[in-house]
Structure formats: C-alpha cells, structure tokens
C-alpha cells in the first residue's frame, strides 16, 4: 500500500500540474540550452537571454521517476535531461514534461552496504555534462558491487555509446562518492571524487580525466593527504579558457605539515598541479571540519577566482597563480557558512549561505563587499535569469525569486520535498528544478 506521505506528495504535484490539464506554457525557445552545472565551464549560473519572468505559472510536472534526483537538470534541443539515484537517465520534453526516452544503466548501491553515507541507494549523484556539438551526454553511475562507470549516451535516443570504469588505481570505491558535477574541456571529461557523509574509510580527493571518445589514456590527480581532502562540492571543477581546472578540497588529516586539505588547486588539462592556495589557518580548518571546499571555485574573469567554505569567509584569488598559503588578494566575512555553488552576473556574485542568500559586489582592485542579505533560510545554489536570482529554500522546499539589486522577494513557489544542494536550471523562458522524484518546469505568466 502506498504511504500517506507519498499520496500527499502526489496530490500536491497533481495540483501544481493542473491535475492533468493541458500545459499552460508556450513552446520553449529553440536556443534554450543548459549543458552543464550552472550553464558553463566557469559555473556562472547566468542565463543572459532569458526574458523577465514575472509571476510564475506551472508548465508541467514530470511523471514520477524511478529514484531521487540529486543532480541539476540539464537542457538542450527542446529536452530536459534528468538523472536519478536508481542509475537511470531520462530525457523529458521541455514543452510537455513527457518522457522522450529512458535508459537504465544498472543496479545502484544500497546504503546498507556502505560504511556511512546519507543517500539510499546511491546511483547517479553528480550532475552530468552534455556536449551539444556531438549530441553526447556523459554521466557517472555508481553500480554494484562498488564501481563507478562513466557512460556516454546519445542525447537523441539514450543509446549507450560506450562505458568506461573511472575508479582511479589505488582508490577505494566503496568510500568514494561522485557528488561533484562533471566538467568537459579540450576533448576530455573530468570526474571528481570526495567521501561519503560521515567521512568514513580511506578516501581521498581525486580528479580523473578521460578522453571524450572513450578510448585512450586517462589522467588523474590525487590530493596528497593521508586520507580525506575530498572534492565534493556539487558544482564540481571550474574550467578556464585554456582548459585548466580549479577545484576546492575539504578537510585533510594533517595537523602540522600542509597536505592540500582545505585548499584551492589549479590543475593543468593533464591534471598536473600548477599552483595552490590555503588560508594560513588551514590546520585549524582540518581539525574542525570547516571545509574550504564546501562550494566549488567561481571564475569571475579578469584572472579572478572566488572561494568560500563552511567558515563563511570569502577569498578572492588570482587565477594566474593562486598564492600559496595565505596568498589571497582579498578576504572578508560573508555569512555563517556556504554550500554548493555560486552565481555570477557582473559585478554581482550571489552566495548560498545557511542563513540566506548573500549578494556581493565585486569592485575594482580585487575587492568585494556584501550589498544585501536575503531572508534567513538555508539557501540552495542560486542561478540568475529573467532579472532575478533564483534559489531554493531547502528546509521548506520553496523556489524563491529575489531582486538582483536589493534582495526583495519577488515570487515564490512551493515545490515539495527537496534534497541537499538542490539548484534550478534555466531552459529558455523556463525554470526547471527537481523535487523528490519529479522534475518541475515553471514559466513566466
């Protein structure tokens, strides 16, 4: 018998969808594309072509999918791509929300077989990446017994083009979690790993780079901690125009000798370490589990990078050379703590904090200041579209639109239960967001 909770959720979603009536939204713009986490390799989360959305109306609610959705939806070619923790990839019609195709990749890993963690089961957690030039969607599935595979699928029909195991040599897949969004640059797909919730076992932060054609030598980089140092922020690596990767690590195990825990790392396309940054008090951050890498790096242009972590202190760094220990350009307190990924629409940077969204104005001379703080709620990673900043109130399952200049609430829509780090995607004139086992599309009235 279905639980009362499931029935209530279903009823809420049916009401939002109009109880089966024809979708109210107009056809999506043909240019609607959101091919990677927060739209681009720099992770800006900005959609410049979206018209003002105003008051939102329902467009559609997808059918109930076969597992929870932790990854950000992607969009391209009139379709929305959604992945589940049951190791299934879906293509939905952007116009109607109907399932166009569905590809099940294998059996996910039950939580009961893992030493710790907070996802049950674990299948596809990290946001995939789409290559519109070849029509290929790349996703990493965690399959029984404990193996991570990178899959290349045709975005037109869901056919698996190839798969390749991407557990690096010497790793312990049972305690490595692939939560970070995939990245693509210079004909490689990059996969980053961190640990499970609870920090159990001998895990390390890893990045693996695989040729986009599936064949050829893989490259990898391991954070040189005795253990820990995970790359777990949902936004994943940020990539510059030269193909260099920027990643942020969580706490390492070292207490005295620097081990690249709680750091920002710059890696070459072949994953060689080029430079690093860590706060002077990195050892204290290690000891107290105050991960600098609870968000991914944000590339702001003009050779600037922004990083913030659990301590709530923001840093501006030079992407030319990150600065070593204590070598920041500017630092200042921002909020209580930040998680996930930021959004950037110059000169404003929007930061998802546990006590609300914070807006920073990045000024000349590599400085920033907080210009507003939104209402106090645990904010999911924001995106910018249609003249507003969009974020999810994670505690209450509400999509919020805030004014870009002053942070006033413009509109809000109840979604229902959400998972940690839920973030919207933008597809033409629609906002698409996951809730439980459904994707929901909203459009401006």
N, C-alpha and C positions, 0 to 999 in steps of 0.2 A: 504494500500500500504506500502511495506517495505521502511524504511527510506534510504536515500542516505548513511548515516553513516553505517547502517547495511550492505548495499550492498558492500561498500568499504571494511569493515572488512571481509566479506565473501570472497571477491575476494582475499584479502591478504592471508587468511588462505588456500584457494584453491591452490594458487601459492606455498605456503610453503609445502603443502601436495603433490604437483606434479599433481594437477588437476585430481585426481582420479586414477593415475597410481599405479602400484603395489608398496607396501612399499619397501624401499631400504635397511632397516636394517636387520641384521641377527637375528635368534631366540635368545631370551633372555636366559641368563644363568639360570639354574634351581635353583640356590641359591639366585637369586635376591629377596631381602626382605627389606622392609622399613615399619615396622609395627606400628610406632608411630611417632609423630612430631620429626624431626631431628634424626630419626633412633633408638634411645634408650632412656631409662628412665632418663639418665643423660643429655639428649639433646645435645649430642656432634656434631651431624650433620656430622659425619665422616663415609665414606664408604671405609674400608681398602682394599677390594678385587677388586675394580674397576680398569681395565687396563687403561693405558694412552689413552685419547680420541682424542687428536689432533684436527684437523679441524672437525667441526660438520656437519653432513648431516641430512636431515629430515628422520624420521622414519614414523611418522604419525601425523595427526591432527584428533582428535575425531569428531564425529558428533556434531552439536550444541546441547548442553544440555539445560535443561529447566529452568536454573537460573544461576546467577553469582556464581563463585567459590571463596570463601574466604579461605577455609581450604587448608592445604598442601595435595597433593595426597599421598596415601599410596600404597604399593605394596607387593604382596606375592603370591607364587604359580602360576606365569605366568599371574597375573592380576593386574590391577591398579584400586584402589578404589577412587572415586571422589564423593564429596557431594556438593549440591547446596543450595542456599538460597530459593529455592522452596520446601524445605524439601524432597529432593529426593536423594537416594543413588544409585550410578552407579558402576558396575564392568565392566571394559574395558579389552580387550585382550592386554597384554603387547606387543605382536608381531605385531598386526594389528591396535589396537585402536578401533576395533568394540565393540559395546555394547554387553556384555555377558548376563547381567541381569540388571534390573532397578526396584527399589522399592520406591514408593511414600508413604511418611509417614503421610501426612496430609496437611492442609492449613496453609501457613506461615502467619505472622502478618504484615499487611501493615504499612508502615512508617506513613501514615496519622493518624493512631490511637494511635500513641505513642507521648509522650510529647516532645521528642527530639530524636536524632539519625541520622545516616548517611548511613544506609543500607535499601534498599527498594526492595522487602519485606525482613523481617528477618525470616530465617528458620534454616538451619544448618550453623553455623559460625565457631565454634570451630573444630579443627582437630580431627577426631575420633581416636580410638585406636583399634588395631587388636590383638587378641590372637591366634597366629598360632597353639598352642597346641590343642585348641578346635575348631578352624575354626570359631571363633565368632568375628564379627565386632561390636563395640559399638559406637553409635553416639547420640548426643543430638539434638533434634529438638525443635524449638520454634513454638508452634501451637496456632491457635485461640482458645479461646479469648486471653489469655495470660498465657500459660502453657508450662513449659519445661519438656519434656519426654526423659528419657534415653531408647534407643532401643538397643536390642541385635538381630543381624541378622546373619544368616548363610552366611559365605563368599562364599560358593559353589553355592548357588542358590538365595540368597537375601531374603529368608523366614524370617519373623519376629518371633523370638523365644519367646520374651516377651518384654513388655514395662513397664516402671515404672516412675511415676512422681517424679521429683527430685528438685522441688522448696522447699527449707527448710522452716520449720514452722516459721512464723513471717516475711518472706521476702515479697517483693513487685515485683512480676514477671514482671509487666509492665515496670519497670525501671531497671531490672537486665539483663545484657547481658552476654551470654555464648560465649565469644570470645576465652578464653584460651583453649589450646589443652587438651584433656582428658589424664589421666595417669592411669596406671594399675600396681598394685603391691599386692602381698600377697592375691590374690583372691578377691581384691576389685577394683572397677573402681571409679576414683576420678574426680569430676566435679567442676570447679572453676568459680566464677561469678565476674563481675565488673559492671560498669554502662554504660549507653549509651553515645555516643559522645554528649557532652554538659553538662554532669554531672547533669542532672535534677532528681528531686524526691528523696525520702528517701531510696536510695540504700545503700548497704554495700558490702564489700568483704566477700564472703562465699567460703568454700570448703565443698563438700558433698561426702561421701564415701558410695558406695552401693555394697553389695556382688555381685560378678560376675555371680552368678547363678540366680540373680534377686530376690530371696526370702531372708528374714532375715532383721535384724535391720540395718538401715542406721545410719551413724555417721556424724557429721557436726561440723564446726568451723566458727564462725562469728568474723570478725575483729571488736574489741570493740570501734569503732568510733561512734560518734553521728550520722554521716552519711558519705558516701564516703569510702575511703580506699579500692578501688576496686582491684581485682585480674584479670587484663585484658590483660596482655601481651600474645600475640598469642602462645608463646612457652609453656605456662602452667606450672604446678608444675614439678620440677625435683625431682627424687626419688633415694635414695641411696640403697645400697645392703640390708640394714636392713629394708627397707620399709618406712623410714622416708621421709616426704615431705618437700621441700623447696620452698617457694613462696615469691613473692615480691609485696608489696602493692603500690597503688597510693596515692595521697594526701588525708589526712583526714581533718576533720573540726576543730580540736583542734588548739588553738593558744598558749596555755600555758602548759596544762597538757598532757603528752605524751599519744597518743591514738593508737599506732601501725600503723599510717599512715606513708608513705614513709619509709618502713621498709622491712627487710628480716626476715621471720619467719620460724622456724623449727618446724614441727608438727609430732607427732607420727603417726603410722599407724591407730590408733583410733582417730586421729585428736585432740590430746591434745597438747597444746603449750609446747615445750621443751626449746626453747630459742629464742632470737630475736636480731636484730641489727638495729640501726638507726644512721645516721650522727648526729653530735651534733647540726647542724642547721636544724633539721627536721621541726621545727615550721616555718622557712622561706620557706622551700620547700612546706609545706602545704599551706601557704598563696599565694605562687606564682605559684601554679600548676606545679611544677617541679618534677613530679612523679619519685621516685627512681624505681618504678615498671614498667617503660615503656619497659623493657626487662624482661625476666624470668631469674632466677638464673642459672648459669652454674656450674656443678660439675666437677672439674678438677682432682680428685683423690688426694691421699696423704692428705686427710682431708682439701682440699682447695675448696673454692667457690668464683666465680667471679660475681660481680653485677655492673651494670651501668644503669643510667637512663637519664632523659631529661637534666640534668645538664652537662652530658658528663664526669663526674668523675668516674673512675673505682675504685672498692674496692676489695681487697682480704680478705676473712673471713675464720675463722676456722669452719668447719662443726661440730666439737665436741661440741663447744659452741660458738654461733655466736658473742658474745661480748658485748651485751647491747648497750647503747647509746655511740657512739664514740669508740667502741671497735674493730676497724678493725686491721688487720695485716699490711696492706699496702694500700696506696691510691695515685693516681696521675691522672692528667687530661689526657683524651684520645682524645676527639673530641668535636664538638659543642653540640651534643645530639645523643642518640642511641635509637633505637626502634626495637622490635621484639624478636630475639633470636640470640645467637652467634654460632660459630662452633669451635671445639677444636680438634687439631691434635698435640699432644705434640711435642715440647714445645710452639707451636704457637696457639694463640687464635685470632679469627677473629671477629671483632665487626662491626655491621651495623650502620653506622652513617649517619646523614643527609647531611654531606659534604664528603661522600665517605667511602669506607671500610678501616678500620684500623687494622693492624696486630700487636699483642703484643707478645713479647717473655717472657714467664713466667719462671723466673730463680730460682735458689736455694735460700733458705732463705725467701720464700714467698714474692717475688718482681716481678715486670714486667716493661717492657719498650716498647715504641712504636718503632717498627723496620721499618715500612713503612706505608704510606698512599696512597691509590689508587686514581684514577681520581676523581674529585669532582662531585659526583652525589648522589642523595638520594638512599642509598643502602638498598635493601631488606635483610632479614636474610640469611646469607650465609650457604653453605654446602661445604664439602671437598670431592673430588672424582677424580680419574684419574690424580693425580698430579697437580690439580688446585683447586682454590677456586671459587665457582660459586655463583653469586649474580645477582639480577635483578635491573637494573636502573629503579626505579619505576616511575619516571617522563616521561621517553621515551619508556617504555615497551621493554627494551633490556636485554636479558640474556648475562651476561659477564662472561668470564673465566679469572681469574687473576693468575699470577705466585705466588706460595706459599711463596717463599723466598724474592722476591723483588716487587711484586705487578704489574708487567708489564701486559698489556692487551694481552692475547693470542688469544682469539677469541671472537666474539660477534654475536648474532642472534637477529634480530628484531622479537618480539612476537606479538605486537599489544597492545591494552589497557590492563592494569593490575589494580588490586585493591591494597589498602594499605597492606603492610606486605607480599606481595607475596614472597614465597620461593620455590625453587626447591626441588624435591625428587630425589633419586638415586635408580634405579632398574637395577641391573646387570651392563651392559655396556651402559645404557641409562639414560639421564637426562629427567625427566618429570616435567612439570611446567604448571600451569593454566594461561589462558589468556581469560578474559571475560567469555564466556560461553563454552569454549573449553578447552580440555587438549591437550598439545603438547608434543610429545616424540622426543628427539634428540639423535643421536648416533654418535660415532666417525667414521671418514672416514677410 
